[in-house]
């Protein structure tokens, strides 16, 4: 007999489906308008799984943010572990590949952290500060150890530059499509990843690295 509130063997992927459902629902509707029933229906699972895995809607909402940022970091770590040389361009391709699944996610995070229009600003700031920021500083340190980045540059400002090139295009996605005909399809995203990576390199890498390609 199934214990109430616990997933059965057919619901083993229920958590992952709920997170995907959260990405779809919370990026297309205000938090207050998204219900647990809506999330469960979108995921195709029993609403009891929300209580089991996340306690409540807010818990699922927070988990969604950590899952998306975690996917980016996991992808970068996997690329670093490969035999070929890791390039900063990989960061852009990985980030865009993750975000294209939920194109409005960066805007949602902007509303939460910058505009304070959400429900967990302090949680996100604290969690990202403790679990995500160290990874990117470590990545920059590796580039510096390899002699790629100019030593005189401030790591904090480098992170700011990197985040701007990664995230800002997504804020302007609809406007860029209307004004310039730039669609965020796979081909355009690949071009944008290479272009923005080169912008970062030309500003932050040593002269000998700029012309290697």
C-alpha positions as CSV (number, residue, x, y, z in Angstrom):
1,X,0.0,0.0,0.0
2,X,1.3,3.5,-0.9
3,X,2.0,5.7,2.1
4,X,0.2,9.0,1.9
5,X,2.3,11.8,0.6
6,X,5.1,9.6,-0.6
7,X,5.7,9.0,-4.3
8,X,5.2,5.5,-5.7
9,X,7.5,3.9,-8.2
10,X,5.7,5.6,-11.1
11,X,6.4,9.0,-9.6
12,X,10.2,8.7,-9.4
13,X,10.7,11.5,-11.9
14,X,8.0,13.6,-10.4
15,X,10.4,16.1,-8.8
16,X,12.1,16.8,-12.1
17,X,8.7,17.2,-13.9
18,X,7.6,19.6,-11.2
19,X,10.7,21.8,-11.6
20,X,10.1,21.9,-15.4
21,X,6.5,22.8,-14.8
22,X,7.6,25.6,-12.4
23,X,9.9,27.0,-15.1
24,X,7.0,27.1,-17.6
25,X,4.4,28.4,-15.2
26,X,6.3,31.0,-13.1
27,X,7.9,32.5,-16.2
28,X,4.6,33.0,-17.9
29,X,2.3,34.1,-15.0
30,X,2.8,36.1,-11.8
31,X,3.6,34.1,-8.7
32,X,0.3,34.9,-7.1
33,X,-1.7,33.5,-10.1
34,X,0.2,30.1,-10.1
35,X,-1.5,27.5,-8.0
36,X,-0.2,24.1,-6.8
37,X,-3.0,22.5,-8.8
38,X,-1.8,24.3,-11.9
39,X,1.8,23.2,-11.3
40,X,0.7,19.6,-10.7
41,X,-1.4,19.5,-13.8
42,X,1.4,21.0,-15.9
43,X,3.8,18.4,-14.5
44,X,1.2,15.6,-14.9
45,X,1.6,14.5,-11.2
46,X,-0.3,14.4,-8.0
47,X,-0.3,17.7,-6.1
48,X,0.8,15.8,-3.0
49,X,4.3,15.5,-4.6
50,X,4.7,19.3,-4.2
51,X,4.4,18.8,-0.4
52,X,6.6,15.8,-0.4
53,X,9.5,17.3,-2.4
54,X,9.2,21.0,-1.7
55,X,6.8,21.5,1.3
56,X,4.8,24.1,-0.6
57,X,4.6,26.3,-3.7
58,X,7.3,28.7,-2.4
59,X,9.7,25.8,-1.9
60,X,9.2,24.7,-5.5
61,X,9.6,28.3,-6.7
62,X,13.0,28.5,-4.8
63,X,14.1,25.1,-6.1
64,X,13.4,26.2,-9.6
65,X,15.9,29.0,-9.4
66,X,18.6,26.7,-7.9
67,X,18.0,24.0,-10.5
68,X,18.4,26.4,-13.5
69,X,21.6,28.0,-12.1
70,X,22.8,24.5,-11.1
71,X,22.3,23.3,-14.7
72,X,24.6,26.1,-15.9
73,X,27.3,25.2,-13.4
74,X,27.1,21.5,-14.1
75,X,27.4,22.1,-17.8
76,X,30.5,24.2,-17.3
77,X,32.1,21.7,-14.9
78,X,31.5,18.9,-17.4
79,X,33.2,21.0,-20.2
80,X,36.1,21.8,-17.9
81,X,36.6,18.1,-17.2
82,X,36.8,17.2,-20.9
83,X,40.2,16.5,-22.5
84,X,40.0,19.5,-24.8
85,X,41.1,22.9,-23.7
86,X,38.2,24.8,-21.9
87,X,37.4,28.2,-23.5
88,X,35.4,31.1,-22.1
89,X,33.2,30.7,-25.2
90,X,32.0,27.4,-23.7
91,X,30.4,29.4,-20.8
92,X,28.3,31.3,-23.2
93,X,27.1,28.3,-25.3
94,X,26.3,26.4,-22.1
95,X,24.4,29.3,-20.5
96,X,22.4,30.0,-23.7
97,X,21.5,26.3,-24.1
98,X,20.1,26.2,-20.6
99,X,18.2,29.5,-20.7
100,X,16.6,28.9,-24.1
101,X,14.5,26.3,-22.5
102,X,12.9,29.1,-20.4
103,X,13.7,32.4,-22.2
104,X,11.8,34.5,-19.7
105,X,13.8,33.1,-16.7
106,X,16.4,35.9,-16.6
107,X,13.5,38.5,-16.5
108,X,11.9,36.6,-13.6
109,X,15.2,36.7,-11.7
110,X,15.6,40.4,-12.5
111,X,12.2,41.1,-11.1
112,X,13.0,39.1,-7.9
113,X,16.5,40.5,-7.2
114,X,16.6,43.9,-8.7
115,X,13.0,45.2,-8.8
116,X,12.0,43.4,-5.6
117,X,8.7,42.3,-7.2
118,X,8.9,38.7,-6.0
119,X,8.7,36.7,-2.7
120,X,12.2,35.4,-2.0
121,X,14.8,38.2,-2.9
122,X,16.9,37.7,0.3
123,X,16.9,33.9,-0.1
124,X,18.1,34.2,-3.7
125,X,20.8,36.7,-2.9
126,X,22.1,34.7,0.1
127,X,22.0,31.3,-1.8
128,X,23.5,32.6,-5.0
129,X,26.2,34.4,-3.0
130,X,27.1,31.2,-1.1
131,X,26.7,28.5,-3.7
132,X,27.1,30.1,-7.1
133,X,29.5,33.1,-6.9
134,X,32.5,31.1,-5.6
135,X,32.3,28.8,-8.7
136,X,32.6,31.7,-11.1
137,X,35.4,33.3,-9.1
138,X,37.2,30.0,-9.2
139,X,36.7,29.7,-12.9
140,X,38.2,33.2,-13.4
141,X,41.1,32.3,-11.2
142,X,41.9,29.3,-13.4
143,X,41.9,31.6,-16.5
144,X,44.3,33.9,-14.7
145,X,46.6,31.0,-13.7
146,X,46.7,30.0,-17.3
147,X,47.9,33.5,-18.2
148,X,44.9,34.4,-20.2
149,X,43.4,37.3,-18.3
150,X,45.1,40.6,-17.6
151,X,46.3,40.5,-14.0
152,X,45.4,44.1,-13.3
153,X,41.7,43.5,-13.8
154,X,39.4,43.4,-10.8
155,X,37.7,40.0,-10.5
156,X,34.5,41.5,-9.2
157,X,34.2,43.7,-12.3
158,X,35.1,40.8,-14.5
159,X,32.2,38.9,-13.1
160,X,29.9,41.9,-13.7
161,X,31.1,42.1,-17.3
162,X,30.6,38.4,-17.8
163,X,27.1,38.4,-16.3
164,X,26.1,41.4,-18.4
165,X,27.1,39.7,-21.7
166,X,25.4,36.5,-20.7
167,X,22.1,37.9,-19.4
168,X,21.4,41.2,-21.0
169,X,20.4,39.9,-24.4
170,X,17.6,37.9,-22.8
171,X,16.1,41.1,-21.3
172,X,16.0,42.5,-24.8
173,X,14.8,39.4,-26.6
174,X,11.4,40.6,-27.7
175,X,12.6,44.1,-28.6
176,X,15.5,42.7,-30.6
177,X,13.1,40.5,-32.5
178,X,10.8,43.4,-33.4
179,X,13.4,46.1,-34.0
180,X,16.2,44.1,-35.6
181,X,14.7,40.8,-36.7
182,X,17.0,38.9,-34.3
183,X,15.3,35.6,-33.4
184,X,16.7,33.6,-30.5
185,X,16.8,30.3,-32.5
186,X,19.6,27.8,-32.2
187,X,21.6,29.3,-35.1
188,X,21.4,32.9,-33.8
189,X,22.2,31.8,-30.2
190,X,25.3,30.1,-31.4
191,X,26.4,33.2,-33.2
192,X,25.6,35.4,-30.2
193,X,27.5,33.1,-27.9
194,X,30.6,33.3,-30.1
195,X,30.2,37.1,-30.6
196,X,29.7,37.9,-26.9
197,X,32.6,35.6,-25.8
198,X,34.9,37.4,-28.2
199,X,33.7,40.8,-26.8
200,X,34.7,39.5,-23.3
201,X,38.1,38.2,-24.6
202,X,38.9,41.4,-26.4
203,X,38.3,43.4,-23.3
204,X,39.8,41.1,-20.7
205,X,42.3,38.8,-22.3
206,X,45.9,39.5,-23.0
207,X,46.9,40.7,-26.5
208,X,48.4,37.4,-27.5
209,X,45.2,35.6,-26.9
210,X,42.9,37.9,-28.9
211,X,44.1,36.8,-32.3
212,X,44.6,33.1,-31.7
213,X,41.4,32.1,-33.5
